[in-house]
Amino acid sequence: MTWEQARTAAQNSAEGPLPAVSRLLPEALGHALAEPLTALTDLPPFDTSAMDGWAVAGPGPWRLRDGGILAGAAPAVPLDRGTAVPIATGAPLPPGATAVLRYEHGGLAASGGDVLHHLTPDLAPNRDVRPRAQECRHGDVLLPAGTTVTPAVLGLAAAAGYDRLRVHRRPTVELLLLGDELLTSGIPVAGRVRDALGPLLPPLLRNGGADVVGVHRVGDDLGLLADALRGSRADIVITTGSTAAGPADFLHRALTETGARLLVDSVAVRPGHPMLLAEITPTVHGRTRTLVGLPGNPLAAMAGTLTLAQPLLRRLAGRTDSPHQVTAAANLPGHPRDTRLVPVALKESTASPLPFDGPAMLRGLALADGLAVVPPGGVPADTVVEVLGLSGN
């Protein structure tokens, strides 16, 4: 299967976004909006001062009125033409005010008293005033459905009047790390290697919209693996290693034994071609569950994650997709037949290839901003290329 076909198969394997749920604002972080975010009020909801200074009515000079207006104050007494009153940033503009004179641009008459003059050229109407509905009007669509809720989105939603948001439930993921050779601490020794994917994958998957509900180590044993597949109740099971046909690679046999249906079995991509995708049983809440089988080598596993897991997660989480395209800063050599995923550094909308791009290597990945999608034959310099982000988004 080509890389493009595999990505499409992964996205289409989901029955659609998971159901919408209502979440308090802080709990909605990282979810995708299930409906457009529309303004529940004008923003700002009233004319406000953009600076500390004086609210003034008409051209100067102005006679200074007693008192002052602070942010959060009740509507002020109207200003008569030719008068002014001190005002704080964010405070409501009193009726009759025509502009705000900044403190540094005004001063009282040299002879003292309560006459205010401006020290700059004539003050234009509405200067340093944020008019009502400058940002949006009640009912305006602020963000489309599918937008990922970031801290900035939480702030916008709060300003627009929301206490809760309708968002899609995040898909649950269980991660199974396969292999007797994996060490969880210390220096690699006696043919055993450190597990790099246990620390790498959970945060990547969370950033991609998943709730990682379990990370488990499973030895090279067919029965243990089959039991782990049967026992999981996550929306997605992700395995690492055991996708090829070696003497200790039991994943295909475990899938057959548990009644799974293979959707993708090997992809024409380097690194990571022995990745796979399958529907597994039993269903959860009437929905089909999916297994993504990643190769065991770290860069190959990242390629598998971005090829199969990322589009599936985005579909289930209800996130909208937005391909990121940049210009190749240098030639990106290709494979004669397969797609290559190449670690690149991004600078000023250009992508430069990085060394240490072997399937078992992490050094290039640690320096990379993304993986460039290089079609068969390669990409010449100054040509547009798609880059898959490493943050999971």
TORKOL-4160 file (C-alpha; in steps of 0.2 Angstrom, whole numbers, padded with zeros to 4 digits, m for minus):
393
<pt num="1" X="0000" Y="0000" Z="0000"/>
<pt num="2" X="0007" Y="0017" Z="m0004"/>
<pt num="3" X="0010" Y="0030" Z="0010"/>
<pt num="4" X="m0005" Y="0041" Z="0004"/>
<pt num="5" X="m0017" Y="0026" Z="0003"/>
<pt num="6" X="m0011" Y="0020" Z="0021"/>
<pt num="7" X="m0015" Y="0038" Z="0028"/>
<pt num="8" X="m0032" Y="0038" Z="0020"/>
<pt num="9" X="m0036" Y="0020" Z="0026"/>
<pt num="10" X="m0031" Y="0026" Z="0044"/>
<pt num="11" X="m0043" Y="0041" Z="0043"/>
<pt num="12" X="m0057" Y="0031" Z="0035"/>
<pt num="13" X="m0056" Y="0017" Z="0048"/>
<pt num="14" X="m0064" Y="0028" Z="0061"/>
<pt num="15" X="m0083" Y="0029" Z="0060"/>
<pt num="16" X="m0082" Y="0047" Z="0063"/>
<pt num="17" X="m0078" Y="0059" Z="0078"/>
<pt num="18" X="m0082" Y="0053" Z="0095"/>
<pt num="19" X="m0097" Y="0059" Z="0104"/>
<pt num="20" X="m0098" Y="0077" Z="0110"/>
<pt num="21" X="m0097" Y="0081" Z="0128"/>
<pt num="22" X="m0099" Y="0097" Z="0139"/>
<pt num="23" X="m0083" Y="0102" Z="0148"/>
<pt num="24" X="m0079" Y="0116" Z="0160"/>
<pt num="25" X="m0067" Y="0128" Z="0152"/>
<pt num="26" X="m0051" Y="0121" Z="0160"/>
<pt num="27" X="m0056" Y="0103" Z="0157"/>
<pt num="28" X="m0059" Y="0107" Z="0138"/>
<pt num="29" X="m0040" Y="0110" Z="0135"/>
<pt num="30" X="m0033" Y="0099" Z="0121"/>
<pt num="31" X="m0051" Y="0093" Z="0115"/>
<pt num="32" X="m0058" Y="0099" Z="0098"/>
<pt num="33" X="m0073" Y="0110" Z="0097"/>
<pt num="34" X="m0089" Y="0100" Z="0093"/>
<pt num="35" X="m0098" Y="0115" Z="0086"/>
<pt num="36" X="m0093" Y="0133" Z="0081"/>
<pt num="37" X="m0088" Y="0145" Z="0094"/>
<pt num="38" X="m0100" Y="0159" Z="0093"/>
<pt num="39" X="m0099" Y="0175" Z="0103"/>
<pt num="40" X="m0112" Y="0176" Z="0117"/>
<pt num="41" X="m0109" Y="0195" Z="0118"/>
<pt num="42" X="m0101" Y="0210" Z="0109"/>
<pt num="43" X="m0082" Y="0211" Z="0112"/>
<pt num="44" X="m0079" Y="0223" Z="0120"/>
<pt num="45" X="m0096" Y="0223" Z="0128"/>
<pt num="46" X="m0095" Y="0242" Z="0130"/>
<pt num="47" X="m0084" Y="0257" Z="0124"/>
<pt num="48" X="m0068" Y="0256" Z="0135"/>
<pt num="49" X="m0053" Y="0266" Z="0137"/>
<pt num="50" X="m0037" Y="0258" Z="0129"/>
<pt num="51" X="m0025" Y="0269" Z="0140"/>
<pt num="52" X="m0023" Y="0277" Z="0157"/>
<pt num="53" X="m0028" Y="0295" Z="0155"/>
<pt num="54" X="m0043" Y="0306" Z="0155"/>
<pt num="55" X="m0059" Y="0303" Z="0146"/>
<pt num="56" X="m0063" Y="0320" Z="0137"/>
<pt num="57" X="m0078" Y="0327" Z="0128"/>
<pt num="58" X="m0075" Y="0338" Z="0113"/>
<pt num="59" X="m0060" Y="0348" Z="0109"/>
<pt num="60" X="m0049" Y="0355" Z="0122"/>
<pt num="61" X="m0045" Y="0363" Z="0134"/>
<pt num="62" X="m0056" Y="0354" Z="0146"/>
<pt num="63" X="m0062" Y="0357" Z="0164"/>
<pt num="64" X="m0057" Y="0343" Z="0175"/>
<pt num="65" X="m0072" Y="0335" Z="0184"/>
<pt num="66" X="m0070" Y="0327" Z="0202"/>
<pt num="67" X="m0068" Y="0308" Z="0204"/>
<pt num="68" X="m0062" Y="0295" Z="0192"/>
<pt num="69" X="m0067" Y="0279" Z="0183"/>
<pt num="70" X="m0059" Y="0263" Z="0186"/>
<pt num="71" X="m0060" Y="0246" Z="0177"/>
<pt num="72" X="m0076" Y="0237" Z="0183"/>
<pt num="73" X="m0085" Y="0253" Z="0188"/>
<pt num="74" X="m0103" Y="0255" Z="0185"/>
<pt num="75" X="m0108" Y="0266" Z="0170"/>
<pt num="76" X="m0102" Y="0284" Z="0174"/>
<pt num="77" X="m0111" Y="0300" Z="0174"/>
<pt num="78" X="m0112" Y="0308" Z="0157"/>
<pt num="79" X="m0098" Y="0320" Z="0152"/>
<pt num="80" X="m0103" Y="0338" Z="0146"/>
<pt num="81" X="m0094" Y="0345" Z="0132"/>
<pt num="82" X="m0078" Y="0353" Z="0137"/>
<pt num="83" X="m0076" Y="0342" Z="0152"/>
<pt num="84" X="m0064" Y="0328" Z="0157"/>
<pt num="85" X="m0062" Y="0315" Z="0170"/>
<pt num="86" X="m0048" Y="0303" Z="0175"/>
<pt num="87" X="m0050" Y="0285" Z="0168"/>
<pt num="88" X="m0041" Y="0269" Z="0169"/>
<pt num="89" X="m0037" Y="0256" Z="0155"/>
<pt num="90" X="m0052" Y="0245" Z="0153"/>
<pt num="91" X="m0064" Y="0256" Z="0162"/>
<pt num="92" X="m0081" Y="0260" Z="0153"/>
<pt num="93" X="m0081" Y="0276" Z="0143"/>
<pt num="94" X="m0094" Y="0288" Z="0151"/>
<pt num="95" X="m0108" Y="0294" Z="0139"/>
<pt num="96" X="m0103" Y="0310" Z="0130"/>
<pt num="97" X="m0084" Y="0306" Z="0129"/>
<pt num="98" X="m0076" Y="0308" Z="0112"/>
<pt num="99" X="m0058" Y="0302" Z="0116"/>
<pt num="100" X="m0046" Y="0297" Z="0129"/>
<pt num="101" X="m0031" Y="0308" Z="0132"/>
<pt num="102" X="m0016" Y="0299" Z="0138"/>
<pt num="103" X="m0008" Y="0305" Z="0154"/>
<pt num="104" X="0009" Y="0308" Z="0145"/>
<pt num="105" X="0000" Y="0318" Z="0132"/>
<pt num="106" X="m0010" Y="0330" Z="0144"/>
<pt num="107" X="m0007" Y="0342" Z="0158"/>
<pt num="108" X="m0015" Y="0355" Z="0169"/>
<pt num="109" X="m0013" Y="0373" Z="0166"/>
<pt num="110" X="0003" Y="0381" Z="0172"/>
<pt num="111" X="m0006" Y="0393" Z="0183"/>
<pt num="112" X="m0014" Y="0378" Z="0192"/>
<pt num="113" X="m0033" Y="0374" Z="0194"/>
<pt num="114" X="m0043" Y="0361" Z="0185"/>
<pt num="115" X="m0041" Y="0366" Z="0167"/>
<pt num="116" X="m0033" Y="0351" Z="0156"/>
<pt num="117" X="m0023" Y="0354" Z="0140"/>
<pt num="118" X="m0017" Y="0342" Z="0128"/>
<pt num="119" X="0002" Y="0343" Z="0124"/>
<pt num="120" X="0001" Y="0335" Z="0107"/>
<pt num="121" X="m0008" Y="0340" Z="0091"/>
<pt num="122" X="m0027" Y="0340" Z="0091"/>
<pt num="123" X="m0034" Y="0325" Z="0098"/>
<pt num="124" X="m0044" Y="0314" Z="0085"/>
<pt num="125" X="m0061" Y="0308" Z="0089"/>
<pt num="126" X="m0061" Y="0290" Z="0097"/>
<pt num="127" X="m0042" Y="0291" Z="0100"/>
<pt num="128" X="m0037" Y="0277" Z="0112"/>
<pt num="129" X="m0055" Y="0271" Z="0113"/>
<pt num="130" X="m0059" Y="0253" Z="0111"/>
<pt num="131" X="m0077" Y="0254" Z="0104"/>
<pt num="132" X="m0090" Y="0242" Z="0108"/>
<pt num="133" X="m0090" Y="0226" Z="0096"/>
<pt num="134" X="m0073" Y="0231" Z="0089"/>
<pt num="135" X="m0067" Y="0213" Z="0090"/>
<pt num="136" X="m0084" Y="0204" Z="0087"/>
<pt num="137" X="m0103" Y="0206" Z="0088"/>
<pt num="138" X="m0115" Y="0195" Z="0097"/>
<pt num="139" X="m0118" Y="0179" Z="0087"/>
<pt num="140" X="m0102" Y="0181" Z="0076"/>
<pt num="141" X="m0093" Y="0164" Z="0073"/>
<pt num="142" X="m0076" Y="0166" Z="0081"/>
<pt num="143" X="m0069" Y="0148" Z="0078"/>
<pt num="144" X="m0075" Y="0134" Z="0067"/>
<pt num="145" X="m0079" Y="0116" Z="0074"/>
<pt num="146" X="m0064" Y="0105" Z="0074"/>
<pt num="147" X="m0053" Y="0119" Z="0081"/>
<pt num="148" X="m0041" Y="0112" Z="0095"/>
<pt num="149" X="m0044" Y="0120" Z="0112"/>
<pt num="150" X="m0028" Y="0129" Z="0116"/>
<pt num="151" X="m0025" Y="0141" Z="0131"/>
<pt num="152" X="m0028" Y="0155" Z="0119"/>
<pt num="153" X="m0045" Y="0147" Z="0114"/>
<pt num="154" X="m0050" Y="0145" Z="0133"/>
<pt num="155" X="m0046" Y="0164" Z="0135"/>
<pt num="156" X="m0057" Y="0169" Z="0120"/>
<pt num="157" X="m0071" Y="0158" Z="0125"/>
<pt num="158" X="m0071" Y="0165" Z="0143"/>
<pt num="159" X="m0071" Y="0183" Z="0136"/>
<pt num="160" X="m0085" Y="0178" Z="0124"/>
<pt num="161" X="m0096" Y="0173" Z="0139"/>
<pt num="162" X="m0093" Y="0154" Z="0140"/>
<pt num="163" X="m0092" Y="0144" Z="0156"/>
<pt num="164" X="m0092" Y="0127" Z="0147"/>
<pt num="165" X="m0088" Y="0121" Z="0129"/>
<pt num="166" X="m0095" Y="0107" Z="0118"/>
<pt num="167" X="m0081" Y="0097" Z="0113"/>
<pt num="168" X="m0077" Y="0079" Z="0106"/>
<pt num="169" X="m0072" Y="0066" Z="0118"/>
<pt num="170" X="m0053" Y="0062" Z="0117"/>
<pt num="171" X="m0050" Y="0044" Z="0110"/>
<pt num="172" X="m0042" Y="0033" Z="0123"/>
<pt num="173" X="m0026" Y="0024" Z="0119"/>
<pt num="174" X="m0017" Y="0009" Z="0127"/>
<pt num="175" X="0001" Y="0007" Z="0123"/>
<pt num="176" X="0009" Y="m0010" Z="0123"/>
<pt num="177" X="0028" Y="m0011" Z="0122"/>
<pt num="178" X="0033" Y="m0027" Z="0115"/>
<pt num="179" X="0049" Y="m0036" Z="0117"/>
<pt num="180" X="0060" Y="m0046" Z="0130"/>
<pt num="181" X="0075" Y="m0035" Z="0125"/>
<pt num="182" X="0069" Y="m0019" Z="0132"/>
<pt num="183" X="0077" Y="m0011" Z="0148"/>
<pt num="184" X="0068" Y="0003" Z="0158"/>
<pt num="185" X="0083" Y="0010" Z="0166"/>
<pt num="186" X="0102" Y="0010" Z="0166"/>
<pt num="187" X="0115" Y="0007" Z="0152"/>
<pt num="188" X="0111" Y="m0005" Z="0138"/>
<pt num="189" X="0120" Y="m0022" Z="0142"/>
<pt num="190" X="0121" Y="m0040" Z="0137"/>
<pt num="191" X="0111" Y="m0038" Z="0121"/>
<pt num="192" X="0097" Y="m0028" Z="0129"/>
<pt num="193" X="0093" Y="m0010" Z="0124"/>
<pt num="194" X="0084" Y="0004" Z="0133"/>
<pt num="195" X="0066" Y="0007" Z="0129"/>
<pt num="196" X="0065" Y="0024" Z="0120"/>
<pt num="197" X="0047" Y="0023" Z="0114"/>
<pt num="198" X="0040" Y="0022" Z="0132"/>
<pt num="199" X="0045" Y="0039" Z="0136"/>
<pt num="200" X="0043" Y="0046" Z="0118"/>
<pt num="201" X="0026" Y="0040" Z="0113"/>
<pt num="202" X="0014" Y="0045" Z="0127"/>
<pt num="203" X="0017" Y="0063" Z="0127"/>
<pt num="204" X="0016" Y="0063" Z="0108"/>
<pt num="205" X="0000" Y="0054" Z="0108"/>
<pt num="206" X="m0008" Y="0066" Z="0121"/>
<pt num="207" X="m0003" Y="0081" Z="0111"/>
<pt num="208" X="m0011" Y="0073" Z="0096"/>
<pt num="209" X="m0028" Y="0072" Z="0105"/>
<pt num="210" X="m0027" Y="0056" Z="0114"/>
<pt num="211" X="m0030" Y="0051" Z="0132"/>
<pt num="212" X="m0017" Y="0038" Z="0136"/>
<pt num="213" X="m0025" Y="0026" Z="0148"/>
<pt num="214" X="m0012" Y="0013" Z="0150"/>
<pt num="215" X="0006" Y="0009" Z="0146"/>
<pt num="216" X="0011" Y="m0009" Z="0148"/>
<pt num="217" X="0026" Y="m0020" Z="0144"/>
<pt num="218" X="0022" Y="m0037" Z="0136"/>
<pt num="219" X="0036" Y="m0050" Z="0133"/>
<pt num="220" X="0039" Y="m0060" Z="0118"/>
<pt num="221" X="0025" Y="m0073" Z="0121"/>
<pt num="222" X="0010" Y="m0076" Z="0109"/>
<pt num="223" X="m0002" Y="m0080" Z="0124"/>
<pt num="224" X="0002" Y="m0064" Z="0134"/>
<pt num="225" X="0000" Y="m0053" Z="0118"/>
<pt num="226" X="m0017" Y="m0061" Z="0113"/>
<pt num="227" X="m0023" Y="m0059" Z="0131"/>
<pt num="228" X="m0018" Y="m0040" Z="0131"/>
<pt num="229" X="m0027" Y="m0037" Z="0115"/>
<pt num="230" X="m0043" Y="m0046" Z="0121"/>
<pt num="231" X="m0042" Y="m0037" Z="0138"/>
<pt num="232" X="m0040" Y="m0019" Z="0132"/>
<pt num="233" X="m0055" Y="m0008" Z="0131"/>
<pt num="234" X="m0046" Y="0008" Z="0124"/>
<pt num="235" X="m0053" Y="0015" Z="0107"/>
<pt num="236" X="m0035" Y="0012" Z="0100"/>
<pt num="237" X="m0022" Y="0000" Z="0105"/>
<pt num="238" X="m0004" Y="0004" Z="0099"/>
<pt num="239" X="0009" Y="m0009" Z="0099"/>
<pt num="240" X="0028" Y="m0006" Z="0097"/>
<pt num="241" X="0038" Y="m0020" Z="0088"/>
<pt num="242" X="0034" Y="m0037" Z="0082"/>
<pt num="243" X="0026" Y="m0031" Z="0066"/>
<pt num="244" X="0039" Y="m0041" Z="0054"/>
<pt num="245" X="0041" Y="m0059" Z="0052"/>
<pt num="246" X="0055" Y="m0063" Z="0064"/>
<pt num="247" X="0055" Y="m0078" Z="0076"/>
<pt num="248" X="0049" Y="m0068" Z="0091"/>
<pt num="249" X="0037" Y="m0057" Z="0080"/>
<pt num="250" X="0020" Y="m0063" Z="0086"/>
<pt num="251" X="0008" Y="m0048" Z="0082"/>
<pt num="252" X="0001" Y="m0055" Z="0066"/>
<pt num="253" X="m0003" Y="m0072" Z="0074"/>
<pt num="254" X="m0011" Y="m0063" Z="0089"/>
<pt num="255" X="m0022" Y="m0053" Z="0078"/>
<pt num="256" X="m0027" Y="m0069" Z="0069"/>
<pt num="257" X="m0031" Y="m0078" Z="0085"/>
<pt num="258" X="m0041" Y="m0064" Z="0092"/>
<pt num="259" X="m0052" Y="m0062" Z="0076"/>
<pt num="260" X="m0045" Y="m0045" Z="0071"/>
<pt num="261" X="m0046" Y="m0039" Z="0053"/>
<pt num="262" X="m0031" Y="m0032" Z="0044"/>
<pt num="263" X="m0033" Y="m0015" Z="0035"/>
<pt num="264" X="m0015" Y="m0011" Z="0032"/>
<pt num="265" X="m0001" Y="m0023" Z="0032"/>
<pt num="266" X="0015" Y="m0015" Z="0027"/>
<pt num="267" X="0017" Y="0002" Z="0019"/>
<pt num="268" X="0028" Y="0008" Z="0005"/>
<pt num="269" X="0037" Y="0021" Z="0016"/>
<pt num="270" X="0055" Y="0022" Z="0023"/>
<pt num="271" X="0058" Y="0021" Z="0037"/>
<pt num="272" X="0044" Y="0011" Z="0045"/>
<pt num="273" X="0037" Y="0000" Z="0031"/>
<pt num="274" X="0032" Y="m0015" Z="0042"/>
<pt num="275" X="0018" Y="m0005" Z="0051"/>
<pt num="276" X="0000" Y="m0011" Z="0051"/>
<pt num="277" X="m0017" Y="m0006" Z="0055"/>
<pt num="278" X="m0031" Y="m0018" Z="0060"/>
<pt num="279" X="m0049" Y="m0018" Z="0067"/>
<pt num="280" X="m0050" Y="m0028" Z="0084"/>
<pt num="281" X="m0063" Y="m0035" Z="0094"/>
<pt num="282" X="m0072" Y="m0034" Z="0106"/>
<pt num="283" X="m0081" Y="m0017" Z="0101"/>
<pt num="284" X="m0083" Y="m0004" Z="0115"/>
<pt num="285" X="m0100" Y="0005" Z="0117"/>
<pt num="286" X="m0104" Y="m0002" Z="0100"/>
<pt num="287" X="m0089" Y="0006" Z="0091"/>
<pt num="288" X="m0076" Y="m0003" Z="0082"/>
<pt num="289" X="m0058" Y="m0002" Z="0090"/>
<pt num="290" X="m0042" Y="0000" Z="0080"/>
<pt num="291" X="m0025" Y="m0007" Z="0083"/>
<pt num="292" X="m0010" Y="0002" Z="0076"/>
<pt num="293" X="0006" Y="m0008" Z="0075"/>
<pt num="294" X="0022" Y="0002" Z="0075"/>
<pt num="295" X="0039" Y="m0005" Z="0071"/>
<pt num="296" X="0051" Y="m0006" Z="0085"/>
<pt num="297" X="0065" Y="0005" Z="0079"/>
<pt num="298" X="0062" Y="0023" Z="0086"/>
<pt num="299" X="0062" Y="0033" Z="0069"/>
<pt num="300" X="0052" Y="0020" Z="0061"/>
<pt num="301" X="0040" Y="0020" Z="0075"/>
<pt num="302" X="0038" Y="0039" Z="0073"/>
<pt num="303" X="0035" Y="0037" Z="0055"/>
<pt num="304" X="0022" Y="0024" Z="0059"/>
<pt num="305" X="0014" Y="0036" Z="0072"/>
<pt num="306" X="0013" Y="0050" Z="0059"/>
<pt num="307" X="0007" Y="0039" Z="0045"/>
<pt num="308" X="m0007" Y="0029" Z="0054"/>
<pt num="309" X="m0010" Y="0034" Z="0072"/>
<pt num="310" X="m0010" Y="0053" Z="0068"/>
<pt num="311" X="m0024" Y="0053" Z="0055"/>
<pt num="312" X="m0034" Y="0041" Z="0065"/>
<pt num="313" X="m0033" Y="0051" Z="0081"/>
<pt num="314" X="m0037" Y="0067" Z="0072"/>
<pt num="315" X="m0053" Y="0059" Z="0065"/>
<pt num="316" X="m0059" Y="0052" Z="0081"/>
<pt num="317" X="m0055" Y="0068" Z="0091"/>
<pt num="318" X="m0064" Y="0078" Z="0078"/>
<pt num="319" X="m0049" Y="0089" Z="0074"/>
<pt num="320" X="m0048" Y="0098" Z="0057"/>
<pt num="321" X="m0033" Y="0094" Z="0047"/>
<pt num="322" X="m0021" Y="0107" Z="0040"/>
<pt num="323" X="m0006" Y="0101" Z="0030"/>
<pt num="324" X="0010" Y="0111" Z="0033"/>
<pt num="325" X="0019" Y="0115" Z="0017"/>
<pt num="326" X="0036" Y="0123" Z="0016"/>
<pt num="327" X="0050" Y="0125" Z="0003"/>
<pt num="328" X="0065" Y="0113" Z="0002"/>
<pt num="329" X="0081" Y="0122" Z="0006"/>
<pt num="330" X="0091" Y="0108" Z="m0002"/>
<pt num="331" X="0088" Y="0093" Z="m0012"/>
<pt num="332" X="0079" Y="0079" Z="m0003"/>
<pt num="333" X="0084" Y="0063" Z="m0010"/>
<pt num="334" X="0070" Y="0050" Z="m0013"/>
<pt num="335" X="0069" Y="0031" Z="m0013"/>
<pt num="336" X="0066" Y="0024" Z="m0031"/>
<pt num="337" X="0049" Y="0017" Z="m0026"/>
<pt num="338" X="0044" Y="0021" Z="m0009"/>
<pt num="339" X="0040" Y="0038" Z="0000"/>
<pt num="340" X="0053" Y="0043" Z="0012"/>
<pt num="341" X="0050" Y="0053" Z="0029"/>
<pt num="342" X="0065" Y="0063" Z="0032"/>
<pt num="343" X="0069" Y="0073" Z="0048"/>
<pt num="344" X="0071" Y="0092" Z="0044"/>
<pt num="345" X="0074" Y="0108" Z="0053"/>
<pt num="346" X="0063" Y="0122" Z="0048"/>
<pt num="347" X="0069" Y="0140" Z="0046"/>
<pt num="348" X="0060" Y="0155" Z="0038"/>
<pt num="349" X="0047" Y="0143" Z="0029"/>
<pt num="350" X="0061" Y="0132" Z="0022"/>
<pt num="351" X="0065" Y="0114" Z="0027"/>
<pt num="352" X="0083" Y="0107" Z="0028"/>
<pt num="353" X="0087" Y="0089" Z="0030"/>
<pt num="354" X="0096" Y="0083" Z="0045"/>
<pt num="355" X="0109" Y="0069" Z="0047"/>
<pt num="356" X="0106" Y="0053" Z="0058"/>
<pt num="357" X="0090" Y="0048" Z="0049"/>
<pt num="358" X="0092" Y="0029" Z="0050"/>
<pt num="359" X="0077" Y="0019" Z="0056"/>
<pt num="360" X="0085" Y="0015" Z="0073"/>
<pt num="361" X="0092" Y="0033" Z="0076"/>
<pt num="362" X="0085" Y="0046" Z="0087"/>
<pt num="363" X="0098" Y="0060" Z="0086"/>
<pt num="364" X="0091" Y="0068" Z="0070"/>
<pt num="365" X="0074" Y="0066" Z="0077"/>
<pt num="366" X="0078" Y="0076" Z="0092"/>
<pt num="367" X="0085" Y="0090" Z="0082"/>
<pt num="368" X="0070" Y="0090" Z="0070"/>
<pt num="369" X="0055" Y="0101" Z="0068"/>
<pt num="370" X="0046" Y="0088" Z="0058"/>
<pt num="371" X="0047" Y="0074" Z="0045"/>
<pt num="372" X="0047" Y="0080" Z="0027"/>
<pt num="373" X="0036" Y="0069" Z="0015"/>
<pt num="374" X="0048" Y="0065" Z="0001"/>
<pt num="375" X="0039" Y="0056" Z="m0014"/>
<pt num="376" X="0048" Y="0042" Z="m0024"/>
<pt num="377" X="0062" Y="0050" Z="m0034"/>
<pt num="378" X="0065" Y="0064" Z="m0022"/>
<pt num="379" X="0061" Y="0083" Z="m0020"/>
<pt num="380" X="0073" Y="0096" Z="m0029"/>
<pt num="381" X="0078" Y="0111" Z="m0019"/>
<pt num="382" X="0066" Y="0126" Z="m0020"/>
<pt num="383" X="0051" Y="0114" Z="m0022"/>
<pt num="384" X="0036" Y="0114" Z="m0010"/>
<pt num="385" X="0036" Y="0099" Z="0002"/>
<pt num="386" X="0024" Y="0093" Z="0015"/>
<pt num="387" X="0031" Y="0092" Z="0033"/>
<pt num="388" X="0023" Y="0082" Z="0047"/>
<pt num="389" X="0024" Y="0091" Z="0064"/>
<pt num="390" X="0032" Y="0081" Z="0078"/>
<pt num="391" X="0021" Y="0089" Z="0092"/>
<pt num="392" X="0006" Y="0078" Z="0087"/>
<pt num="393" X="m0004" Y="0092" Z="0080"/>
